[in-house]
Amino acid sequence: MPGSIMNNHNPRFRLSRPAGAIAMLALSACAVNPATGGRMFSLVSEGQEIEMGQQAMLQVDAGMGLYDDPALQAYVDSVGQAMAAVSERPELPWSFKVVDDPVINAFALPGGPVYLARGIMAHFNTEAEMASVLGHEIGHITARHSVEQISRAQLMQIGLVAGVVLVPELRPFGDALGGGLGILFLKFGRDDESQSDELGFRYMTRLGYDPQGAIDMFEILERQREASSGAIPEWQSTHPDPGNRVLAAEQRLATSQIEGGVVRRDEYMQRIDGMLFGKDPAQGFFVEGRFVHPTLRMQFRFPEGWDTQNAPTSVLAQSPEGDAVMQLTAAEGDTPEEAATAFFDQDGIQRLGARSRTVNGLRAVQGTFRIELQQGTLDGQVLFVKHGDLVFRFLGYTTSERMGTYAVTFERSLETFAPMNEERWINLEPKRLEIVRVPDEMTAERFFQRFPSTVTLETVRRINGWDQGHVIAAGTLAKRVVGEGVPGDE
């Protein structure tokens, strides 16, 4: 976690030996930024940087999941590899992948791996726009932005994080605090964002892409911000806005005096024809106050009013007060008994009780547990239930002081786990992009009438990059959205 080291100009302040060692380490940890030539703070060697990134890449691939389209994956990787080759660090083990996530975001791991979410790809309209984002993420790696943050975090370890990481099942909202995936949650500063914007411009123009693509991309992000109704957009949650990006990109373009370049609109649009849009029903979704999973044929309910999240490897909920968490995920073992044994045998978990039972006709083991942390004691309830070929772990936990308040709430939610056989959800078709060639000049409103979508007109405008009053030229490839999809998902 970023922090500052106190100075020793005050005669009443003396560095202890550990603090003095840290200060000396900080002073001796200056390195040269390979992208800018300036000085930077680093306690991480290039070899360690690459190793961290490769380990995190394995976790991202398994935990978030890659979008199942080999041709699209190969296309994105080919563009990314070409851009990385003209960067200041071409020798890194670069990789460029698309994760199966509907959010509008992209991220980079240390030492080479770069990811685009399929959600942001649905908003690109040209290869130049995609190249601008790939270049931005490459810039984070060439400038070693993650390395600098990791180095500062090593000086400021927090006991709470260390304690929670010891017991992965008790991490609110999955693996955010632990292992390689924690790298994803190192938010960049505004200076880092500005620098990556400049580096991305450098890389895309070295390959001859039209830098107007960067301006168009920043306008996409601005439309996303306007559509978020006050919530922090996905991109800005990890990429804070350093200021007026559109204006900065326009000034950068004017200064460069570059005119035109590679755009590849039709080629890009044809690549994303048929791509999933929005949430994938096959991965489960919330509807009518419950979570249903068509593929696994199961359902359950979280407490009413709790904040929920359908993460790639688990489904989670947090109480309105933020003092209790519930989580459903797959468990280890072929039977509820084996899963319960594996859970309770972990260091740090104390079994308070366990019993075999059935829940809505399903074989199960239910138990209670406790874990002692430096910051206090956590108590929880857990259910291991066999459904189909899997054993699920459904748990809730809070502080020991609050367990009396939440015990009944946990119990009632655990009781809701049940099979789901409703055909309307099992056969739900996902939303997909369909690329059509506009036969005549027309407005967005006319396009929406002529080529109806299962999303709103405003969403169609946003994914096509059309402002109010935009007139679509005849012969233009444009996006519509087809398929019923998850209820309420725009």
Phi and psi in degrees as a GROMACS rama.xvg file:
@    title "Ramachandran Plot"
@    xaxis  label "Phi"
@    yaxis  label "Psi"
@TYPE xy
-59.3644  145.386  PRO-2
-163.795  177.592  GLY-3
-122.285  151.536  SER-4
-98.6109  129.495  ILE-5
-64.2279  146.09  MET-6
-83.7103  166.14  ASN-7
-113.437  29.2543  ASN-8
-75.3504  -22.9141  HIS-9
-79.7095  121.604  ASN-10
-64.6855  -18.6183  PRO-11
-80.7551  -10.6387  ARG-12
-105.871  128.565  PHE-13
-128.534  135.765  ARG-14
-69.856  129.661  LEU-15
-70.2819  169.461  SER-16
-61.0818  -47.3228  ARG-17
-61.9395  -42.9737  PRO-18
-64.4839  -40.2979  ALA-19
-62.6293  -39.787  GLY-20
-63.1828  -40.2891  ALA-21
-64.2838  -43.0763  ILE-22
-61.6534  -43.7444  ALA-23
-64.3485  -38.4397  MET-24
-63.5855  -42.4834  LEU-25
-62.322  -41.1215  ALA-26
-67.3795  -29.3892  LEU-27
-94.7536  4.48188  SER-28
-102.739  21.8402  ALA-29
-76.7119  139.875  CYS-30
-138.338  171.689  ALA-31
-93.9284  128.499  VAL-32
-70.9582  118.768  ASN-33
-66.6789  -20.9623  PRO-34
-89.9889  -30.9419  ALA-35
-113.428  -18.6836  THR-36
80.6378  -2.9285  GLY-37
-83.5319  177.301  GLY-38
-84.6706  147.509  ARG-39
-145.852  161.729  MET-40
-97.1769  125.24  PHE-41
-150.42  128.928  SER-42
-108.541  7.57186  LEU-43
-117.584  124.88  VAL-44
-75.2481  165.882  SER-45
-62.4545  -38.3706  GLU-46
-61.9748  -42.0221  GLY-47
-67.2951  -38.7927  GLN-48
-58.2224  -47.6705  GLU-49
-63.6861  -43.3531  ILE-50
-62.1629  -44.26  GLU-51
-60.8023  -43.5547  MET-52
-65.1417  -39.4771  GLY-53
-68.555  -38.9558  GLN-54
-65.8113  -42.9405  GLN-55
-65.2302  -35.0923  ALA-56
-60.3771  -41.9995  MET-57
-61.5935  -39.8785  LEU-58
-69.9087  -38.5054  GLN-59
-65.6495  -46.6791  VAL-60
-57.8487  -42.2255  ASP-61
-80.1868  -39.9984  ALA-62
-81.1934  -42.8678  GLY-63
-88.8097  -33.6551  MET-64
86.1735  137.203  GLY-65
-91.3847  146.717  LEU-66
-67.4667  132.337  TYR-67
-83.3024  77.5814  ASP-68
-154.658  87.5525  ASP-69
-55.5218  -38.3058  PRO-70
-65.4738  -41.6201  ALA-71
-66.9104  -40.5444  LEU-72
-60.5309  -44.0105  GLN-73
-65.0351  -37.5603  ALA-74
-63.8161  -49.5688  TYR-75
-61.6223  -42.2359  VAL-76
-64.7251  -38.3093  ASP-77
-65.2091  -40.6559  SER-78
-66.7124  -45.1986  VAL-79
-62.6445  -42.9391  GLY-80
-62.1591  -39.088  GLN-81
-63.9259  -38.1852  ALA-82
-72.2139  -41.2184  MET-83
-62.4552  -31.7458  ALA-84
-65.9691  -22.8554  ALA-85
-101.522  10.247  VAL-86
-86.6637  179.877  SER-87
-78.8258  -7.63714  GLU-88
-131.892  57.986  ARG-89
-65.8752  -18.2973  PRO-90
-82.1466  -7.10347  GLU-91
-65.9435  155.608  LEU-92
-77.9766  75.2162  PRO-93
-69.7058  144.507  TRP-94
-148.437  147.633  SER-95
-135.409  119.152  PHE-96
-135.916  161.014  LYS-97
-111.316  122.094  VAL-98
-91.4497  150.043  VAL-99
-82.4449  73.6553  ASP-100
-137.767  129.29  ASP-101
-78.9842  -2.08295  PRO-102
-75.5333  159.883  VAL-103
-91.9102  90.488  ILE-104
-159.43  166.577  ASN-105
-151.693  155.565  ALA-106
-154.988  159.421  PHE-107
-124.687  143.778  ALA-108
-104.825  159.18  LEU-109
-59.4932  141.324  PRO-110
79.8291  9.6582  GLY-111
142.971  -38.5568  GLY-112
-73.5381  132.659  PRO-113
-128.763  139.669  VAL-114
-129.503  138.396  TYR-115
-110.252  136.19  LEU-116
-79.3219  145.991  ALA-117
-61.9057  -24.1624  ARG-118
-62.9986  -37.1598  GLY-119
-76.551  -30.1706  ILE-120
-66.3911  -29.5773  MET-121
-67.1127  -18.6366  ALA-122
-99.3324  -13.651  HIS-123
-70.8896  147.465  PHE-124
-122.192  -5.54865  ASN-125
-146.285  160.787  THR-126
-66.5045  -31.0016  GLU-127
-63.7619  -38.6207  ALA-128
-64.0224  -44.5829  GLU-129
-62.4311  -40.7572  MET-130
-62.7046  -33.8579  ALA-131
-64.9258  -37.4424  SER-132
-74.6424  -42.105  VAL-133
-58.5753  -41.7539  LEU-134
-64.0713  -38.7083  GLY-135
-60.5504  -46.6657  HIS-136
-68.6215  -36.9751  GLU-137
-59.7584  -38.2436  ILE-138
-61.2699  -38.3586  GLY-139
-60.3663  -35.1706  HIS-140
-79.6911  -45.6542  ILE-141
-64.5335  -31.9926  THR-142
-87.9818  0.611036  ALA-143
56.6694  42.359  ARG-144
-64.8748  -42.3657  HIS-145
-63.9034  -39.2872  SER-146
-60.9918  -41.4621  VAL-147
-64.9654  -40.8382  GLU-148
-67.5192  -41.6269  GLN-149
-62.1212  -39.9448  ILE-150
-61.8439  -43.3009  SER-151
-67.1729  -36.1381  ARG-152
-64.9205  -32.9843  ALA-153
-65.7067  -23.301  GLN-154
-83.3475  -15.5274  LEU-155
-131.315  51.6172  MET-156
-62.1967  141.697  GLN-157
-112.385  128.906  ILE-158
-60.4091  -36.174  GLY-159
-61.7045  -46.0804  LEU-160
-60.9719  -46.355  VAL-161
-59.918  -40.8623  ALA-162
-66.4531  -41.9187  GLY-163
-70.5014  -35.3907  VAL-164
-61.3395  -27.3551  VAL-165
-62.5522  -25.5433  LEU-166
-125.351  88.1693  VAL-167
-56.1238  -34.1656  PRO-168
-64.6713  -17.8264  GLU-169
-103.279  16.2878  LEU-170
-84.6396  118.346  ARG-171
-58.7263  133.438  PRO-172
57.8154  53.1927  PHE-173
74.1078  -141.018  GLY-174
-95.5532  25.548  ASP-175
-59.7676  -30.7144  ALA-176
-96.6117  -8.59808  LEU-177
-117.593  152.959  GLY-178
57.2613  -152.838  GLY-179
-65.3139  -32.0699  GLY-180
-64.3691  -21.4121  LEU-181
-59.4476  -24.5095  GLY-182
-61.0632  -30.8047  ILE-183
-65.2542  -22.7136  LEU-184
-100.52  13.2548  PHE-185
-83.6447  97.2365  LEU-186
-73.2748  135.751  LYS-187
-80.2634  153.095  PHE-188
-85.198  170.138  GLY-189
-65.7372  -34.1089  ARG-190
-65.0536  -40.475  ASP-191
-61.842  -40.1948  ASP-192
-64.6743  -44.3167  GLU-193
-61.7287  -41.852  SER-194
-65.1655  -41.1111  GLN-195
-68.3508  -34.1698  SER-196
-59.6472  -44.7266  ASP-197
-65.5947  -42.3194  GLU-198
-67.0691  -39.8342  LEU-199
-60.4034  -41.0985  GLY-200
-59.9212  -43.1561  PHE-201
-59.0781  -47.4267  ARG-202
-71.2164  -40.8037  TYR-203
-69.7391  -35.4455  MET-204
-75.6041  -27.8003  THR-205
-62.0606  -29.8121  ARG-206
-91.9983  1.38372  LEU-207
86.9989  13.3008  GLY-208
-73.4042  147.665  TYR-209
-68.5467  116.379  ASP-210
-66.1756  -10.2381  PRO-211
-58.8828  -24.71  GLN-212
-59.9844  -34.1012  GLY-213
-68.8113  -41.0595  ALA-214
-62.3292  -45.2996  ILE-215
-61.1051  -37.6779  ASP-216
-66.9607  -41.8427  MET-217
-66.1131  -30.6973  PHE-218
-68.4774  -34.6766  GLU-219
-59.7649  -46.0301  ILE-220
-65.206  -35.932  LEU-221
-66.1567  -39.9869  GLU-222
-64.3768  -36.8409  ARG-223
-63.0022  -42.5729  GLN-224
-61.7531  -43.1431  ARG-225
-65.2157  -32.3843  GLU-226
-83.0452  -7.90528  ALA-227
-82.174  -5.28731  SER-228
54.2663  45.0971  SER-229
94.016  -21.2575  GLY-230
-73.6413  155.601  ALA-231
-75.2213  119.016  ILE-232
-60.8659  157.79  PRO-233
-57.1732  -45.0668  GLU-234
-60.7049  -45.8434  TRP-235
-72.2011  -16.428  GLN-236
-64.9959  -27.0691  SER-237
-120.792  -12.16  THR-238
-126.536  80.4984  HIS-239
-59.3454  139.492  PRO-240
-69.9821  119.202  ASP-241
-79.0559  -0.446712  PRO-242
144.248  -155.651  GLY-243
-75.3994  93.7075  ASN-244
-67.8253  -37.0233  ARG-245
-62.4017  -47.5094  VAL-246
-62.5149  -43.0377  LEU-247
-62.0219  -40.1681  ALA-248
-67.69  -38.1036  ALA-249
-64.8461  -41.0868  GLU-250
-65.9976  -39.0892  GLN-251
-62.1948  -42.157  ARG-252
-65.9176  -43.4329  LEU-253
-62.9756  -40.3263  ALA-254
-66.695  -36.1419  THR-255
-72.6957  -25.1392  SER-256
60.2637  25.0221  GLN-257
-82.9981  133.332  ILE-258
-121.861  121.038  GLU-259
72.1182  -166.187  GLY-260
140.674  -169.389  GLY-261
-71.9182  132.141  VAL-262
-117.877  -55.1146  VAL-263
56.2389  60.9297  ARG-264
-73.2462  -54.8089  ARG-265
-61.7365  -40.4402  ASP-266
-60.6197  -43.1172  GLU-267
-66.8769  -46.4786  TYR-268
-59.298  -39.3237  MET-269
-67.3262  -30.7304  GLN-270
-66.5548  -33.1742  ARG-271
-98.3317  4.62251  ILE-272
-60.581  124.027  ASP-273
90.3601  -1.19475  GLY-274
-67.7978  144.217  MET-275
-57.7768  142.843  LEU-276
-126.626  129.423  PHE-277
76.1656  -160.753  GLY-278
-69.7831  143.743  LYS-279
-92.4225  114.297  ASP-280
-56.2797  -29.5794  PRO-281
-64.533  -18.0859  ALA-282
-94.3086  7.09914  GLN-283
88.913  155.972  GLY-284
-162.755  162.658  PHE-285
-92.7812  132.611  PHE-286
-155.428  138.663  VAL-287
53.4246  38.4455  GLU-288
77.5693  10.8455  GLY-289
-139.517  164.903  ARG-290
-102.244  127.318  PHE-291
-121.191  144.218  VAL-292
-127.174  102.224  HIS-293
-61.0197  -36.0511  PRO-294
-72.7444  -44.0097  THR-295
-86.7743  -6.17482  LEU-296
54.8147  47.803  ARG-297
-137.418  164.866  MET-298
-151.995  159.918  GLN-299
-166.284  172.878  PHE-300
-126.902  134.995  ARG-301
-87.9549  164.178  PHE-302
-58.3297  142.766  PRO-303
-62.6523  135.958  GLU-304
88.6751  -4.36719  GLY-305
-80.3415  149.817  TRP-306
-75.9604  132.908  ASP-307
-122.428  157.649  THR-308
-150.514  129.791  GLN-309
-99.1482  91.0757  ASN-310
-83.7446  165.696  ALA-311
-58.1666  -35.2131  PRO-312
-117.314  3.81436  THR-313
-161.686  163.196  SER-314
-118.079  131.51  VAL-315
-131.349  157.766  LEU-316
-146.939  146.427  ALA-317
-128.293  139.084  GLN-318
-62.6079  154.293  SER-319
-56.1773  -32.0316  PRO-320
-82.372  -8.91403  GLU-321
74.9849  17.3245  GLY-322
-111.272  10.9358  ASP-323
-151.792  147.401  ALA-324
-134.535  143.17  VAL-325
-125.649  150.825  MET-326
-151.12  137.233  GLN-327
-120.686  131.075  LEU-328
-153.949  169.24  THR-329
-72.539  146.451  ALA-330
-110.908  162.273  ALA-331
-78.9465  143.721  GLU-332
109.206  156.329  GLY-333
-92.3545  -13.4973  ASP-334
-134.476  160.03  THR-335
-57.9716  -36.374  PRO-336
-64.5019  -44.0221  GLU-337
-64.1137  -41.4194  GLU-338
-64.51  -40.9461  ALA-339
-64.3231  -42.4326  ALA-340
-61.6129  -44.3989  THR-341
-62.5056  -38.248  ALA-342
-68.4527  -50.9873  PHE-343
-73.3147  -18.2367  PHE-344
-79.8322  -5.82935  ASP-345
-69.4317  142.651  GLN-346
-61.4485  135.086  ASP-347
96.1678  -13.783  GLY-348
-102.788  124.708  ILE-349
-104.825  122.022  GLN-350
-79.8877  123.993  ARG-351
-94.3865  -25.9422  LEU-352
179.44  156.167  GLY-353
-159.931  146.586  ALA-354
-151.543  148.927  ARG-355
-81.2207  147.692  SER-356
-165.12  -177.855  ARG-357
-121.653  146.628  THR-358
-128.298  111.982  VAL-359
51.3135  42.9122  ASN-360
83.1764  2.64041  GLY-361
-105.719  139.212  LEU-362
-66.8553  134.858  ARG-363
-152.406  162.063  ALA-364
-127.328  129.997  VAL-365
-119.269  139.855  GLN-366
-149.483  173.886  GLY-367
-125.058  152.678  THR-368
-146.454  167.178  PHE-369
-144.125  146.38  ARG-370
-137.403  133.616  ILE-371
-96.5894  123.707  GLU-372
-118.562  163.14  LEU-373
-56.7533  -34.6318  GLN-374
-85.8589  -5.10684  GLN-375
145.561  -170.968  GLY-376
-111.791  135.895  THR-377
-107.494  139.382  LEU-378
-121.297  148.425  ASP-379
-155.332  166.583  GLY-380
-116.72  146.922  GLN-381
-142.881  141.897  VAL-382
-125.25  128.712  LEU-383
-110.155  119.622  PHE-384
-133.554  135.266  VAL-385
-91.3878  125.18  LYS-386
-144.147  119.994  HIS-387
65.3518  -132.319  GLY-388
-93.6779  2.99638  ASP-389
-116.873  155.597  LEU-390
-110.049  128.792  VAL-391
-103.937  147.165  PHE-392
-113.731  119.487  ARG-393
-119.862  113.591  PHE-394
-133.996  159.201  LEU-395
-138.896  143.076  GLY-396
-149.504  157.448  TYR-397
-157.143  -177.059  THR-398
-71.2789  154.73  THR-399
-57.7255  -35.2825  SER-400
-65.3928  -27.6836  GLU-401
-99.4159  -2.81347  ARG-402
-61.0541  -36.2245  MET-403
-60.0217  -32.1518  GLY-404
-73.5975  -35.8669  THR-405
-104.443  -7.02102  TYR-406
-55.399  -48.3627  ALA-407
-67.4148  -37.7027  VAL-408
-60.7592  -46.5201  THR-409
-59.6618  -47.6146  PHE-410
-58.0031  -44.9672  GLU-411
-64.7175  -38.5212  ARG-412
-68.3705  -42.7664  SER-413
-58.9749  -33.0766  LEU-414
-70.4624  -13.7488  GLU-415
-87.5511  -8.59299  THR-416
-63.7999  126.336  PHE-417
-158.463  160.853  ALA-418
-62.9462  155.063  PRO-419
-131.94  118.993  MET-420
-128.026  26.2949  ASN-421
-80.0269  118.977  GLU-422
-61.3425  -32.7061  GLU-423
-62.9941  -28.7403  ARG-424
-92.9549  -34.9638  TRP-425
-64.4449  -36.3741  ILE-426
-98.9573  14.9996  ASN-427
-67.2025  124.961  LEU-428
-84.7698  138.531  GLU-429
-74.0966  159.573  PRO-430
-75.0112  144.477  LYS-431
-139.751  153.993  ARG-432
-78.2632  137.271  LEU-433
-124.871  124.511  GLU-434
-94.4742  125.165  ILE-435
-124.675  150.016  VAL-436
-95.9217  121.561  ARG-437
-69.9075  121.184  VAL-438
-74.1882  -31.586  PRO-439
-137.357  161.986  ASP-440
-61.9003  132.514  GLU-441
-158.938  162.086  MET-442
-82.0104  169.132  THR-443
-62.5767  -38.119  ALA-444
-62.0396  -43.5804  GLU-445
-65.8018  -40.4008  ARG-446
-58.7661  -43.2853  PHE-447
-64.1289  -33.5682  PHE-448
-73.7829  -42.5003  GLN-449
-73.3293  -37.0315  ARG-450
-126.84  80.2155  PHE-451
-60.5368  150.526  PRO-452
-123.392  161.426  SER-453
-94.016  17.8433  THR-454
-126.064  173.366  VAL-455
-73.619  163.376  THR-456
-59.1371  -39.2923  LEU-457
-62.5823  -37.9349  GLU-458
-66.3914  -40.977  THR-459
-61.8181  -42.1819  VAL-460
-59.5799  -45.1042  ARG-461
-65.1465  -44.7005  ARG-462
-73.482  -20.0169  ILE-463
-95.4763  -5.88355  ASN-464
73.0913  30.1424  GLY-465
-97.3434  127.3  TRP-466
-83.8577  170.195  ASP-467
-58.4501  134.138  GLN-468
85.3223  -0.544921  GLY-469
-64.0036  137.172  HIS-470
-110.241  125.664  VAL-471
-86.4128  127.664  ILE-472
-73.6137  147.407  ALA-473
-59.8986  139.317  ALA-474
87.6315  -4.12728  GLY-475
-72.8388  137.876  THR-476
-80.439  132.492  LEU-477
-137.345  162.032  ALA-478
-102.7  138.49  LYS-479
-126.671  166.458  ARG-480
-120.639  127.989  VAL-481
-122.957  161.495  VAL-482
97.7992  144.364  GLY-483
-66.8801  -49.6129  GLU-484
69.925  -175.759  GLY-485
-68.3136  133.679  VAL-486
-56.1684  131.694  PRO-487
80.3142  1.70993  GLY-488
-90.662  116.336  ASP-489
